[in-house]
């Protein structure tokens, strides 16, 4: 079954909400074989199903650098960093980066690309130690959506405890409408941007 067929099956599958968060529907991110297959999707420039394409990542990182950090490098934590695509861009601008991800293949790839330019940790963000003193923490591309409401609260608490007094969290959570729109656009072979994004929903929250 192709990735698009799998995605279509997921979109059209009826989920039992009573057992949604008990592990029945959990994706095996830490399985070595699955993580290797997913790494290829993360790195693909054919689609945005696993990670955004390089050009968009570069634009996002530049926007964050200019608008969130006022063109000042910082100590950065990437929560759910995947193969380090965002960290690679931030590190090139002299950010002190740490990335955490549950996928062994993604972390192995990130280490092969970044070497000593970043600290990279293979671990479950629900339990791994984040460290501290970060000026900026990011959790992008709907990574937040895969966790239960209780897990989300714990992750947010850990993140805020890891931030410096003036640190910020940049969190990109997807609405159900956006997730469905992205999936159906990819299946149809169309560009999901900008139709799937509602930029009026960008908000700022202070700790």
Beta strands, then each sheet from edge to edge (+ up, - down):
strand 1: 75-79
strand 2: 96-101
strand 3: 118-122
strand 4: 134-139
strand 5: 163-171
sheet 1: 3+ 2+ 1+ 4+ 5+
end
